[in-house]
Structure formats: structure tokens, C-alpha cells
């Protein structure tokens, strides 16, 4: 184990009493509803510092606004690396924003530790060893929803809506892989949309006219909620599935209408503190106390705060494992040999593990159905098919 003096000399962002981290988040722009993700990261490390820091060092997390703009994300990340000289990028959020900084950080040898996106492009240790994802992949989630459809409605006529980016296309790829040879027969309509579109109501009308009896939405809460309301307004009640990223009681189902949303299928791996059925769980009580002290204006139904909280927890665990050997090389080793760590707000029976040749860390997902009040689990957590 190297000395603090050696670590200070060899590692940007490391001093005898500080670990300087950097990240960017959506504090403005059309994705700013996810701002609590970045705020939760900052708040978590403020809590850790009040408890004495990590191995005697305080954590200084610099979190800058990228406005959900890929060029802005690259600009701000360059500032963090070249001007602020941070040790690592800590859990940067978003698929297009992480895509914009992927090659830059890898070429610089700066870890993007536990970035928040399920796009397959980020799990590429041979070409991008410094880019370490954390989410379950969107492709594997698409496969899981396909398996559910085949079990529930083997002769389904499926309409698929997906956002026109890596996220939407990966989910769609997984759905088709999961349906196998039946995909071309079962999918009767598929339409993409842009995140800048004001509404997707016309697509829902198109889907109903196609004769579909199953609607799958691989998109954000805003558009999933529009789809739920539009289908209800048309008196169309298909088997309705929304991606896990939109499977929020507070951000999707309640705004769309509890009655209209009842029966919609989604999946989760993290607890929802706004779900009444979770309120008495010790981890939820601890998170609620954390939010009350460090994020007093937080809407507990905003799931992005939980994601930021779990992300910061994982980064803390890896930094702790590094001890005084705070080099980027050791951090990468510690972050890609995970075993037996369960983030505090993960659902029951879902943990993390990865390896230097496969960075994917979350391998189970809990299918669930919105019952009008909360997310009711469907069976036990399902093992994801992580094959390409």
C-alpha cells in the first residue's frame, strides 16, 4: 500500500485530507426533473464528511450543470478534468451525455465510475476500460419484458414506442431478441419519438388503429404518462408495459391518473420511498431521514434522488476499499471486482457483482404491476439475460 504522500503526488484530486471528485447532472433544461440525482450525490457526501470522511479524507464533489446537452456535458467534463483536476468523474447521469464524454475520459485515463445509463455501449472493458457503468442494461430489460409478454399473451399484437436514441433503440433490440423468431409477427407497429416532442398522443391513436392489444413504451416518465392518459381517453386497455426508467408512482402513474394507470407493468431494482407499501422498511426510513436533513425540499416520489443516493453509496464503498492507495489504477481494480455489496435502497434479493471483463453490476430486476396505489411485485426478482 502506497503512502498518502505518494498518492498525493501521483493522483490528481488527492491530497492528504481531500478527495476531489467531479460530475455533471441535469440542473436545467427539459430533463431537469432529474436534478435530485445530482443533488442527492452532493448531499450524500456532505453526510459522509460530517461523519469524518473516508479513511480520514473529506470528499469534495464538484457537480456542474450539463442541461442534458451532450456538448455542454463534454465542456463541463473537460473543465472538471483539466481545470479542477478531479480524481474521477463520479456517476455521471444520462445516455447521450455519457456518450459525449466516453472517449474523452477513456483517452485521458480518467474513470467515469458507475455512470448512470443502461446503454450497452458503456460495457466495453477491452476498448473503454475507464468507463464503468452500473445500471442493468436496457437490452436485458427489453428481453425480460419480452419474456413476460410471451408468458402472459403468447399471441400478442404489440405496438412499441421508443425514444430515438441509444436508450430507446437498446430497449427495442432487447425486446426483439427476447421475442426471437416471433418478433416480426408479433410487433405490428413501432414508432420512435424525439425527447423534444411536446406530445406523443397521435402515436397512441396510431397504435390503437393498428389492432395492437399490447403497448410497450420505452421512454421517459413524461411520455409514458401521456401514453397512459391517451390510451385511457380512447377507452383502449391493452396489456401496457413501460420501461423501468418510467416506472415511477410519483412521476408517471399518479400524474397520469391512478385509475388509468392501474394494471400497467414495469420493473424496478431500487426501493421507492414514495410508495406506501415501502414506508416502514428500515432502508426507506433511513433514506427519508437523510432527505429530511440534507434535501428538505425533495419530493420523495422523485426516484432520481434514490438513484443518486445509491450511486454515491457505491462510490463511497469503492473509495473506502482503496484505503490510502488512491490511484486511478487501484480504484478501477476495486470498482470492477465487486462482490457481496448491496446498496441501501436496492430491492430485496438484488445485489451487485461484476468483473474486469464484464462491468455489468446489476443482474436481477423485479417485475411489478401498479395496483392503483403502489407497485405490486410479480413473483421473485428475475435473472436478466445479459447475453448480447
C-alpha positions in Angstrom: 0.0 0.0 0.0 1.4 3.4 -1.0 1.7 6.3 1.3 -0.5 9.4 1.3 2.4 11.4 0.1 2.8 9.1 -2.9 -0.9 9.1 -3.7 -0.9 12.9 -3.5 2.0 13.2 -5.9 0.7 10.7 -8.4 -3.1 11.2 -8.4 -4.9 14.4 -9.4 -7.6 15.4 -6.9 -5.9 13.6 -4.0 -4.3 15.4 -1.1 -3.6 14.4 2.5 -7.0 15.5 3.6 -9.2 15.6 0.5 -10.6 13.5 -2.4 -11.8 15.8 -5.1 -14.5 14.3 -7.4 -16.4 15.7 -10.3 -19.6 15.1 -12.1 -22.3 16.7 -14.2 -26.1 16.5 -13.9 -29.3 17.9 -15.3 -29.9 21.1 -13.2 -31.6 22.9 -16.1 -33.2 22.1 -19.4 -36.0 19.7 -20.3 -34.7 16.9 -18.2 -34.3 19.0 -15.0 -36.9 16.9 -13.2 -33.9 14.6 -12.6 -31.9 17.3 -10.8 -32.4 15.4 -7.5 -30.0 12.8 -8.8 -27.0 15.2 -8.7 -28.3 16.9 -5.5 -28.5 13.6 -3.7 -24.9 12.8 -4.6 -23.7 16.1 -3.2 -25.9 15.7 -0.1 -24.6 12.1 0.5 -21.0 13.2 0.5 -21.9 16.1 2.8 -23.3 13.5 5.2 -20.1 11.4 4.8 -17.9 14.4 5.6 -19.9 15.2 8.7 -19.2 11.6 9.8 -15.4 12.1 9.3 -15.0 11.4 5.6 -13.4 8.3 4.0 -10.3 7.0 5.7 -9.5 10.4 7.1 -10.1 12.4 4.0 -13.1 14.7 3.2 -14.8 14.3 -0.2 -15.2 17.4 -2.3 -17.7 16.6 -5.0 -18.0 19.3 -7.7 -21.3 18.9 -9.6 -21.9 21.0 -12.6 -24.9 21.6 -14.8 -24.9 20.0 -18.3 -28.5 20.9 -19.1 -28.9 17.4 -20.6 -26.9 18.7 -23.6 -24.1 16.4 -24.9 -21.9 19.4 -26.0 -22.4 21.0 -22.6 -21.6 17.7 -20.8 -18.3 17.5 -22.7 -17.4 21.1 -22.0 -18.1 20.8 -18.3 -16.3 17.5 -18.0 -13.2 19.0 -19.6 -13.3 21.7 -17.0 -13.6 19.2 -14.2 -10.6 17.2 -15.5 -8.3 19.9 -16.9 -9.1 22.9 -14.6 -10.4 21.4 -11.4 -8.2 18.4 -11.7 -10.6 15.9 -10.2 -9.6 12.4 -9.3 -12.6 10.8 -11.1 -15.9 11.5 -12.7 -18.5 10.3 -10.2 -21.6 8.6 -11.5 -22.4 10.9 -14.5 -26.1 10.6 -15.4 -27.7 10.1 -18.8 -27.2 8.1 -22.0 -26.5 10.9 -24.6 -24.4 12.9 -22.1 -22.3 10.0 -21.1 -21.8 9.1 -24.8 -20.4 12.6 -25.4 -17.7 12.2 -22.7 -17.0 8.4 -23.1 -14.0 8.6 -25.5 -12.5 11.8 -23.9 -12.4 10.3 -20.4 -11.1 7.0 -21.6 -8.3 8.6 -23.6 -7.4 10.7 -20.6 -7.4 7.6 -18.3 -10.0 9.2 -16.0 -12.5 6.8 -14.6 -16.2 7.5 -15.1 -17.2 5.5 -12.1 -20.7 3.9 -12.0 -22.2 6.1 -14.7 -26.0 6.0 -14.8 -27.1 4.6 -18.1 -28.0 1.1 -19.2 -26.8 1.5 -22.8 -24.7 -1.5 -24.0 -22.0 0.8 -25.4 -20.7 1.6 -22.0 -19.9 -2.0 -21.0 -16.8 -2.4 -23.2 -13.8 -3.1 -20.9 -11.5 -4.0 -23.8 -11.9 -0.7 -25.6 -13.1 1.6 -22.8 -11.6 0.2 -19.6 -12.0 3.5 -17.7 -15.8 3.7 -18.3 -17.6 1.7 -15.6 -21.4 1.5 -15.9 -23.8 0.5 -13.1 -27.3 0.2 -14.4 -28.8 -3.1 -15.7 -28.6 -2.9 -19.5 -31.6 -1.7 -21.5 -31.2 -4.7 -23.8 -31.5 -7.2 -20.9 -34.5 -5.3 -19.6 -36.1 -5.4 -23.1 -35.6 -9.2 -23.1 -37.3 -9.5 -19.7 -40.4 -7.7 -20.9 -40.5 -9.9 -24.0 -40.4 -13.0 -21.8 -43.3 -11.6 -19.7 -45.4 -10.9 -22.9 -44.8 -14.4 -24.2 -45.9 -15.8 -20.9 -49.0 -13.6 -20.4 -50.1 -13.2 -24.0 -48.4 -15.6 -26.4 -50.4 -14.3 -29.4 -49.9 -10.7 -28.6 -50.1 -8.0 -31.2 -47.5 -5.5 -30.0 -47.2 -1.8 -30.6 -43.8 -0.3 -29.5 -43.0 3.3 -28.8 -39.3 4.2 -28.2 -37.3 7.3 -27.9 -35.0 7.9 -30.8 -31.6 7.4 -29.0 -29.4 4.7 -27.7 -31.7 4.1 -24.8 -34.8 3.5 -26.9 -33.0 1.5 -29.5 -31.3 -0.8 -26.9 -34.7 -1.5 -25.3 -36.2 -2.3 -28.7 -33.3 -4.5 -29.6 -33.8 -6.5 -26.3 -37.5 -6.8 -26.9 -36.9 -8.3 -30.4 -34.2 -10.6 -29.1 -36.5 -11.8 -26.4 -39.3 -12.5 -28.8 -36.9 -14.3 -31.1 -38.4 -15.6 -34.4 -41.8 -14.3 -33.4 -40.8 -10.7 -33.3 -41.7 -9.8 -36.9 -45.1 -11.4 -36.5 -45.9 -10.1 -33.0 -44.8 -6.5 -33.4 -47.5 -4.9 -35.6 -46.3 -1.3 -35.2 -43.2 0.5 -33.9 -42.7 4.3 -33.8 -39.9 6.4 -32.4 -40.2 9.9 -31.0 -37.7 12.7 -30.0 -37.3 13.9 -26.5 -38.0 17.4 -27.7 -41.5 16.3 -28.9 -44.2 18.0 -26.9 -46.6 15.1 -27.1 -47.0 11.5 -28.3 -50.8 11.4 -28.2 -51.0 10.9 -32.0 -48.8 7.9 -31.8 -51.2 6.3 -29.3 -54.1 6.8 -31.7 -52.0 5.2 -34.4 -51.2 2.2 -32.2 -54.8 1.6 -31.3 -55.8 1.7 -35.0 -53.1 -0.9 -35.8 -55.1 -3.5 -33.9 -52.5 -3.9 -31.2 -53.6 -5.4 -27.9 -50.2 -4.8 -26.2 -48.5 -1.4 -25.8 -44.8 -1.2 -24.9 -43.3 2.3 -24.1 -39.5 2.5 -23.9 -39.4 6.2 -23.0 -39.3 8.7 -20.1 -42.0 9.4 -17.5 -43.4 12.4 -19.3 -44.2 10.4 -22.5 -45.2 7.2 -20.6 -47.7 9.3 -18.7 -49.0 10.9 -21.9 -49.4 7.4 -23.3 -51.4 6.1 -20.3 -53.7 9.1 -20.4 -54.2 8.9 -24.1 -55.0 5.2 -24.1 -57.5 5.7 -21.3 -59.1 8.6 -23.2 -59.5 6.3 -26.2 -61.0 3.6 -24.0 -58.2 1.4 -25.1 -57.0 -1.0 -22.4 -54.0 -3.0 -23.9 -51.5 -5.0 -21.9 -49.4 -1.9 -21.1 -45.7 -2.0 -20.3 -43.5 0.9 -19.5 -39.7 0.9 -19.2 -38.2 0.8 -15.7 -36.9 4.4 -16.2 -40.6 5.5 -16.3 -41.9 3.1 -13.7 -42.4 5.8 -11.1 -45.5 6.0 -8.9 -45.0 9.7 -8.3 -43.6 10.8 -11.7 -45.7 8.6 -14.0 -48.6 6.8 -12.6 -50.2 9.3 -10.3 -49.8 12.2 -12.7 -51.3 10.1 -15.5 -54.2 9.1 -13.2 -54.2 6.3 -10.7 -57.3 4.7 -12.3 -55.9 5.0 -15.9 -52.5 3.6 -14.7 -53.9 0.6 -12.8 -52.6 -2.6 -14.2 -49.6 -1.1 -16.0 -46.5 -3.3 -15.9 -43.0 -2.1 -15.2 -39.9 -3.2 -13.3 -37.6 -1.9 -10.6 -34.4 -2.7 -8.6 -34.4 0.2 -6.3 -36.9 1.0 -3.5 -39.3 3.9 -3.9 -39.7 6.0 -0.8 -42.9 7.5 -2.1 -44.5 4.0 -2.3 -46.8 3.5 0.7 -46.0 -0.3 0.8 -42.3 0.6 1.3 -42.7 3.2 4.0 -41.9 1.0 7.0 -38.8 -0.6 5.6 -35.7 0.3 7.6 -33.8 1.4 4.5 -36.6 3.7 3.4 -36.9 5.2 6.9 -33.1 5.9 6.8 -33.4 7.4 3.3 -36.3 9.6 4.4 -34.4 10.8 7.4 -31.4 11.6 5.1 -33.7 13.5 2.7 -35.3 15.4 5.6 -31.9 16.6 6.9 -30.0 17.1 3.6 -32.6 17.6 0.9 -35.6 19.1 2.8 -37.4 20.2 -0.4 -37.2 16.8 -2.0 -40.4 15.2 -3.4 -40.0 11.6 -2.2 -41.8 10.4 -5.3 -38.8 11.6 -7.5 -36.9 8.3 -8.0 -33.8 10.1 -9.4 -32.8 11.0 -5.8 -32.7 7.4 -4.8 -30.5 6.6 -7.9 -28.1 9.4 -6.9 -28.1 8.2 -3.3 -27.3 4.6 -4.2 -24.7 5.7 -6.7 -22.9 7.8 -4.1 -23.0 4.9 -1.7 -21.3 2.7 -4.2 -18.6 5.3 -4.9 -18.0 5.6 -1.2 -17.6 1.9 -0.8 -15.0 1.7 -3.6 -13.1 4.7 -2.3 -13.1 3.0 1.2 -11.8 -0.2 -0.4 -8.9 1.8 -1.9 -7.6 2.8 1.5 -4.6 5.0 1.0 -3.8 3.5 -2.4 -5.8 6.3 -4.1 -4.5 5.8 -7.7 -6.9 5.6 -10.6 -5.5 2.1 -11.4 -6.3 0.8 -7.9 -9.7 2.4 -8.0 -10.5 0.8 -11.3 -9.5 -2.6 -9.9 -11.6 -2.1 -6.8 -14.6 -1.0 -8.8 -14.6 -3.9 -11.2 -14.2 -6.7 -8.6 -17.4 -6.2 -6.7 -18.9 -9.0 -4.6 -21.4 -9.0 -1.8 -22.2 -5.3 -1.7 -25.9 -4.3 -1.6 -26.7 -0.6 -1.9 -29.0 0.5 0.9 -32.1 1.3 -1.3 -31.9 -1.8 -3.5 -34.9 -4.1 -3.5 -34.8 -7.4 -1.7 -32.7 -10.1 -3.3 -30.9 -7.7 -5.7 -27.2 -7.1 -5.2 -24.3 -6.2 -7.4 -21.3 -8.1 -8.8 -19.0 -7.5 -11.8 -15.6 -8.4 -13.1 -12.7 -6.9 -15.0 -14.0 -8.5 -18.2 -17.7 -7.7 -17.7 -18.6 -4.4 -15.9 -22.3 -5.1 -15.7 -23.2 -5.0 -12.0 -27.0 -5.4 -11.6 -28.2 -8.8 -12.9 -31.8 -9.0 -11.5 -34.9 -7.0 -11.9 -38.3 -7.1 -10.1 -41.3 -7.1 -12.4 -44.3 -5.4 -10.9 -47.8 -4.1 -11.6 -49.2 -0.8 -10.5 -52.2 -1.6 -8.4 -53.6 1.9 -8.2 -51.6 2.8 -5.1 -48.2 1.1 -5.2 -46.0 -1.2 -7.3 -47.0 -4.8 -6.5 -44.2 -7.4 -7.2 -44.9 -10.1 -9.8 -43.1 -13.2 -8.5 -39.4 -13.1 -7.4 -36.7 -10.9 -8.9 -36.0 -12.2 -12.4 -32.5 -13.0 -13.6 -31.6 -10.8 -16.6 -30.3 -12.3 -19.8 -27.1 -10.3 -20.3 -26.0 -12.0 -23.5 -25.7 -9.7 -26.5 
